[in-house]
Amino acid sequence: MTETPPFSFDARKFPTTPGVYLMKGTDDKVLYVGKAINLRNRLRSYFSTTGDGRAHIRFLLSRIRDIEVIVTDTDKEALILENTLIKKYRPRYNINLRDDKTYVSLRIDLREEFPGLQITRKVKKDGARYFGPYASSAAVRQTLKEIYRIFPLRHYPLQRCRKRGRPCLFHQIGQCSAPCHGLIDKEAYQRLVDGVIALLSGRESEVIAELKQRMQVASTALRFEEAARLRDQIRAIEATVERQKVVSTADRDQDVFGLHRDGGEVEVSILFIRRGKLTGHRSYNLEWRLDENELLASFLQEFYRRDLLIPDQILLPFLPETHQGISEWLREMRGRRVELLAPQRGVNREMVLMANRNAEESRRERGRRHENRLRLLETLQQRLQLRHLPRRIECFDISNFQGRQSVGSMAVIIDAEPAPQQYRRFRIRTIIGSDDFASLAEVLQRRLSRGRKDDDLPDCLLIDGGKGQLGRVREVVRTLGLEERLDLIGMAKSRVMANVRGKVVERSEERFFRPGRKNPVILRQGSAELFLLQRLRDEAHRFAIEYHRKLRGRASLHSRLEEIPGIGPARRKLLLKHFGSLKKIRSAGLAELEAVPGLPKELAARILKTLQEPREP
């Protein structure tokens, strides 16, 4: 098989119009997708005679075997097409923000009878109001906790609460007004909703002024308990607002971006300004594979295409050349105008500089953590006498129930930190019955064969087991010709030692086995190295059990649905599409089942009855 010759760039072959370019490697694999207002000029910048000084760009260019271009009429069309192609190909050299799940927002639908707050990770055009984003679920839970103390909205769906004989525990502790049991009328509840919206919108002064007026009226009418409750609400709001830093007098929502470059990496910091108050921030660490202009443009696209709230203004350290197309794209997604600004003076410029300082500090802190993790890995390498620094460690586990629904899991640690986005699940295909040794061999064969093909192999494999398991793994690794490439560790569980009377006296340490070494290695109790490997093993075990239970639950529910006359493959698919998950079908009430389009009411009642009946053993 002849090797594909290196790519020879000829600028005359490429148009000067807007469009998208796909850089491809061997086997026509897409390595990078980019856009440009002028395709020829953009591509020429990669292959200029002076070259790009960054090593990773040189590495990318050395792997290119072909460049395909797609011409568009406008730069906005190029931007939309680029987004589509990145989602399709997931190129290795494009920016990929992997912590989407850390962003949450609050949703309230004013069309409901008694509107309630919901935590959501997606902002949709569904007529509801959204507030956020919040950088973590912990932050939004704290916000909700304070809101419910001030404005006791309902916590659970009305239908669910009305089935209860009495109000929930939240009502008893004063954090729910219990509209489900008629303990508050619609007018009074609407005042609570208006207060919540004003508070989340940053209009605290309006809320406080109204509450003070109502407190005065209640006090004049000698309703002292009501006046005291309103006084406590005012104090709680004032205490909450006091903790928020005012950074701007502008009454608008802004996202402020800052950049800090350090060697081959870029730290991007975002400040979320809502109604002039700093409500949160987030930082990202990126490998600097693009020039500064294209990096910022690509980052903005990746960041805002993930169903986030889009603000009125986006403040940037500089404007990328495609900023007009990005602005139009954001306006279409939001439904209103979005300004992209690179302020040169005034308060907005100060906020950008503050974002830059945050990015610099975040990079410094990340560097300190990286050094500490590197020292930990070096210690682990020394203690276990590993040939390679274990920057990527993978651990595998097998789970089954009486030989059925056998699954495997792979948990991953990269640079001493868990990498959940790299976790993988495997359904055992070739092994029947309970044979953990053979199941593990199958999983490893599939993982390592694919890794060898894609040049994506770990430095070290951690196996939950002693010499027997380690020997079987070693056979698989040797068969694939990877024995010199991978380090292997067997981790045997601690044992409880008992005396002659049967009383427990002590628990032995975890033992670590290495190929070719007779005696196990014992890591010091409480050491960071031991904790790292224990955590990885526990993660693999947890991940395997979760997947196994999911498959068992799915099989159980499918079999229960199949028992119901009138439920065939089409209606099972309809139910799953309507509810979104098997778990939600099982927990649905009668009214929810009757609301499924195309499902007769008598069949909905039959489904509810069947799924709620205890299953015979």
N, C-alpha and C positions, 0 to 999 in steps of 0.2 A: 504493500500500500504506500503510494507516494505522498509525501507531506505537502500540504498546501503552501505555495510560496508566500512570502511576506507581502503585505499590501503596499502598492505604489500609488501615492497620492498625485492626482492630476487635477488642479483646480478647474481647468476648462471643461471638465465633464459634469460639473455641478452648476445648477441654476443660481441666479441672483435674487430669486423670489423668496417669500416666507415659506416655511415648511418645517418638516420633522426629518431628522436623520437617525438611522439605526446603525450602530457600529456592531459588526458581527465577527465572531471568532470562528474556530474550527467547528465543523458539523453545523454551520449556519446558526450557531447559538448567539442570541442577542446579548451583547455585553453592556451596551449603554444606549439610551434613547435621549435625544436632545432636540430642542427646537431653536429656530433662529428667524430673525427678520430677513436676513440675507444669508442663505445657506452657504454660498461659496465663501464669503468672508469669514463666516463662523468656522467652517472646516479648515480654511487656510490657517487660522490662528493656531490650530492644533499642530499643524505640520510646517510651521514657519522654520526658516533656516536657523534662527537663534534657538529654537526649541523651547520646551517648557522645563523649568528648572526642578520640578517636583518629580521624585522617583516614581510615585504611583501612576502619574500621567504617562511617563515613559513606559511603564510596565503595561498600562492599558493599550498604548499605541503599538507595542510590540506584539500584542495578541490579536490585533485587528487583521482580518483577512478580506473583509469587504465592507463597503458602506452603501446602504440603501437610503434613498431620499424619497419623501412623499411631499409634493408641492401642495400648498393651500393658498386660498385667496387673501387671507388676512392673518396677522399674528395671533389674533384671538382663536381662530380656527386651529392654528398650529398648536396653541397651548392646550386646547380641548383634546385634540388628537394625541398629543404627547401623553396626557393623563391616561387616556384609554390604552395606549400601547404599553405604558409602564405597568398598569394593572394586569395586562395580559401576559407580559413576558417576565416581569419582576427581575430586571437586569441587575447584575452583581454590582455595577459601578454607579447606579443611581441611588439617590438618597432614599432611605427607607426608615421611617420613624416607627419603631417597633413597640412603643408604649401607649398605643391608642387607648387602651382600657383605663389609663389613669385619669382620663378626662371625663367628668360627669357634669351634668346640668340639672336644674330643677324645672319641672314642667307643671303647669296648672291649666286646666281646661275650663274656661268660664261658662261653657255651654252645659256643663253638668248640673244636676239638681243642687248638690252641695259640693262645690269644687274642692279637690284635695291636691296636695303636693305629691309629686312623684319624682324619684331619682331616675334619670335616663342617661344613656351614653350616646344617644343620637338625637340630633335636632332635625325635626321634620316640618314640612309645610302642611300642617294638619289643623290650623286654626287655633291651636293652643299657644300660650305664652311660655317662653323659656327664659331662664336666668342662669348666668354663669359665664364662662366655664369655671369649674372648680378643679384645682390641680390634683386633688385626691379625693377618694371616697370618705376618708377621715374628715377632711375639711367640710364636705357637704353635710355629713352627719352632725358635726358640731353646729353648723348653721341651722339645720333643722331642729336640733335640740333647743336652741335659743328661740327660734320662731314659735315652736309649739308651747313654750312657757309663756310667751307674750300673747300669741293668737292661737288658741287651741282648736285648730282645724282637725277634721277626721284623719285617722291614720290608715284605715283599711277600706276596701270597697264597701259601699252601702249594702249591697246584696248579701255579702258575707256577714256583716255585722247585724243585719236585721234578723238573721236566723238564730242569733243568740238570744237567750232569755233575758239578759241584762247587759248594760253597757260594759265595754272592755276596761281593762286595768288602767289604760291611759286616762279615761274619764275620772276614775277614782283618785288619781294623783294630780288632777287638774290640767292635763295636757291634751284633752279632747273634749269638745262641747257636746258630743253624742247626738248629732243630728239624726242618726239612724234610729233612735228611740224617741224622737220628738221632744228632746230636752232643750232645743233652741229653734226659733222660727227662722224662716228664710231671710228676713230683713236683718235680723241680728247677725246671722251667719255671714251675710254679704258684707257687713261692716268689718268682720274679721278678715275676709278675703281681700277687701280693699286695703286694709292695713298691711297685710302680707305683701301685696303687690307694690305698695308704696315703699315699704321697707327694703324689698329686694331691688327696687328701681333706684334706690339712693335718695328717696324723698323723705328722709326721717323727720325733718322739721315739720312737714305737713302732718305726719302721723302724731307727733308729740303735741302740736297745737290743737288737733282735734281731741285727743285724749284729755288734755288739760281742760278744755271746754266742757267735755262730758263729766269730768271729775268735779268741776265746779257746780254743775247742775245737780249732780247726785248729792253733793255735800249740802247744797242749799235745801234740797228736798229731804234732808236727814236720812238719806240712804247711805249710811257710813260704810257698810261692808262693800258696796259697789264702788264707792269713792276710793276706798283703800286698795281694792283690786286694780283700779285704773292707775292709781299712784304707783303701784308695784310695776305695772306694765311700762309706765314712763321711765322709771329708774332702770329697768332692764334694757330698754331701747338705748338710753343714754350711755349705759355701760358698754353696750355692744358697739355703738358708733364711735365711742372714745378710742377703741382699739384700732380703728381703721385710719390709716395715714392719708391725709389730703395732699395730693401732689399736683393738682390742677384745679383751676377755677372754672374750667370748661364743663358745661353740662352735657357731656356726650361720652359715649363708650369708645375707648381706644385700646389697641394692642401696640405695645412699643417693643421693637426688636433691637437687640444689641449683638455685636460680633466681637470675638477675640480670637486671633490667630496665634498658634504656638506650634512651630515646626510644621508637620504634615497634618495637623488637626485644627478644627475650628469649633469653638464653643459658641452656641447660639442661645441667648437668653431672651425670654419674652415676659414683659410686665403686662398684667391685665388691669387696665384702668376702667372702672365703671362709675359714671357720674362724677368724675374727678377724684375718686378714691382708689387707692391701690388695694385690690382685692386678692391678688395672688401672683405667682410667677412660676416659670418653668424653664429649665435649661436642657439643652441637647448637646451631646458631643458627637461630632461628625468627622470622618476621615476626609481630608481636603482633596478630593479627586477632581474638582472643577475649578475654573477660574472664579474670582470673587463675584463677578456679575452673574454668571450662570448658577453658581451655588445658591445665592440668595433667591433668585427666581424659582429654582427648583424646590427650595425649602418652603417658600410661600405656597406653592401649589400642593405639595405633599401635606403641609400642615392644615390647610383650609378645605381640603377635599374630604375630610373625615367627619362630616356632620357636626361641626362645631358652630357655636354662635359667632357670626361675623360682625365686627364692630363698625361704627360710623367711620372711624379713621384708623389707618395703620401707619405708624411712624417708623421710618427706616433710617439706617445710617447713610444710605445712598439709594438712588432709584435704579433698579435693573433696566436694561435697555427695552425689555418687553413689558414695562410696567403698565402701559396703556391697555394691552391685551389682558393682563392679570386683573386690572381694575374692572374692565367690562365683564370678565368671567365671574368675579366676585359679586358684581351688581346683579347679574342674572341669577346667581344662586341665592342671594339674600332677598332680592325683590326691591331693593332700594340702593341708592348711590353709596359707593364706598370710595373714600379718598385714600390714595397712597401718597404719602408726603415724606420728603427728606428735609426736615427743618434745618435752617442754618443759624437761627438765633431764637431767643425768647424761651418761654417755658417748655415748649415742645422739644427744643434742642437739648435743654437740660435733662429732660426725661430720657431722650435717646442716649445721652452720655451716662446717665444712671444705669440704663440697661447694659451699656458697654462695660461699666464697672462690675455689674453683676455677672456678666459673662466671664470677665477676667478672674473674679474671685471663685466662680464655679470651676473654672479650669484649674486654678491653683489647688483647690480642695480635692478635685478629682485626681490631680497628680499625686497628692499626698496619699490618698487611698490606694492608688495604683502601686506606689512604692511599698506600702505595707503588705499588699497582697503578693507582690513579687517576692518579698522576703519570706512570706509564708510558704509559697510554692518552692522556693529554694531549700527551705528547711525540710519540707516533705520529700523532696527529691533526695536529699542527703540521708534522711532517716530510713527511707525504704530502698535506697540504693537504685534509683531509677536512672535509666540511660538518658532520658529526655526530660526537660523541664515540663511538668504536667500542666500546661496552660489550658488545655481542653481535656477534661476527664468526663467519661461517659459511664453510667451505671445502668445495668439491666436487671429486670425482675420479671418473674412469671407468676400469673395468678389464674386459678381455675377453681371450679366447684365440682368435686367428684368427677373430674376429668372432662367436664363440659364447659363451653364458653372460654376456652383457654386463650389468654392474651399475654402479650409481652409489653413491657414499657422501657423507655430509655429516658433517663434524666441526665441533664448536662450541667456542668460547671465550667465556665470560661473565665480565666484569670481570677479564680477563687470566688466568683460570684455566680449564683444560679442564673441560668439562661432559659427561662420557661418557653420562650419562642422557639427554642431548638428541641424541646421535648418531642418525642415521637411515640406512637402507639402501634402495636402490631397484632393482627389477628393470626393465630397459629393455623396454618393451612394444611400441613402434611402430617401432623402428629395427632393420633386418636388416643384418648385416655389421658391419664395423669402421669406424664413423663416429663418432669421439669428439665432433666438433662437434655433430652432430645429437643424440647421446645426452645430452650436457651440456644442450642446449637443452630436451630433454624433461624431464630431472630438475628443472631450474630452473622450468620452467613448472608442474610439479606442486607443487613446494615453495612457490613464491611465491603461486600461486593459492589454495592452502589457507591460507597465512599471512595473505593479505589478507582472506580470509573470516573467520578466527578472530582477527584483530587480533594476530597473533603473527609479526612480521617482524623480521629482523635489522637492525642499524645499518649493517653493512658486509658485502660479499661478497668473499671472496678466491678468485681463480681461478688454478689452476696452469697458466700459459701466458702468452704474450706478447700482442702487439696483436691477432692474429687471433682468439684465444679471447676476449679482452676485448670485441672488437667484436660477436661473436655473442651474448655475454651481455648486452651493452648493448641489442641489438635485442629480446631477450626482456623485459628490464626496461621498455623503452619501450613495448612492446606492452601490458603490464599496467598502464601508467600509474604506475609506481613510480620513475621516474627521479629525481624530487626527494626521494624517501623513502630511497633506498639509496645508499651510497657503494660504488664498485667499484674493486677493485685486481687487476691482473694481475701474477703473480709468475713471471718467466722464470728458468729455471735458469741457474746459472753455466756459463761456457764455458771450455774449456781452450785456451789460446793456445800455438801452437808456432812455432818459428823455421823458417827455410828448410831446415834439415837434418832437420827432423822431430822434434826433441827438445822435450819439454815445457818451457816456461820459467815459466809461471804460470797460475793459474786466475782468471778474472774474477769480479767480485762478482755477487751476486744483483741482478737489476734489477726494479724495480717500476714498472708502467705505470698511468697514470690517464687516464680519458676526457678528450679535448680537450687533452692535453698531449703534445707531440711527443717530448721527451726523457725517458728513464726517471729515476726517483729511485734513488739508491744510499744504502742505510743503512750506517752505520759498522760494520765488521767487529767482532764481539764485543759489539755493543750489545744491550741487553735487548729493544729493539723488533724487531731482526732475528731474534733467537732466538725470540721469541714467534710471529712469522709462519712461520718455518721449522718450528717444532714443530707448528703447526696444519696446515700443508701435509703434513708427514710423517704426522700422525695420519690425515688423510683418505685418504692413499695406503695406509697400513697397513690401515685399516678396509675399504677397497674390495677389496684383495687377499684379506683374510681371508674376506670374503663370497663372492668369486669362487671361491676354492679350496673353500669349503664346498659351493657349488652343484655344482662339478665333481665333488667326491668323492661327493656324494649321487647325482648322475646316474650316475656310474661304478658305484657299489655297487648301485643299483637295477637297472642293466642286467645286472650279474653275477648278481644273484639271479633275474632274469627268465629267465636262461639255464638255470636248474636245473629239471628236470622235477619237478612236485609243489609248486612254490612259486608261489602266485598272490597276488592282492592281499590276501586275508584273512590268509595266513601271513606276508606281508611286514609287515603291520600288527601281527600277533602278536609277531613278532621285535622290532620297534621298541618296542613297549610293554613287553616283558620286559626288554630291555637298556637302554632309555632313550635310546640314540643310535646312529647308524649306525657311528660309530667303534668302539663297544664290540662291535657285532656282528662287525666285521672282526677284532678282536683276541681274540675269545672262543675258548676251547679246546673240545675235544670234550665233556668232561663238562659244561661250562656250556651247550652247545647241547642236549645230551641232557636237561638239567634243565628245558627250556622245556616247559610243560604243553601237551599235544596235539601235540607234534612227534615223529614216529617216529624211532627211533634210526638207522635206515638213511638217513633224510633228513638228520639232523644230520651224519652222516659225509659225505654228499654235499655239504652246504653248506660244511663245513670244507675239503674237498678243493678245491672250486671257488674259494673265496675265497683260498686259499693258493697256488694255481697262478699263476705269472707270466703276465700278460696279453700277448698278442702285439701288437706295434706295428701 
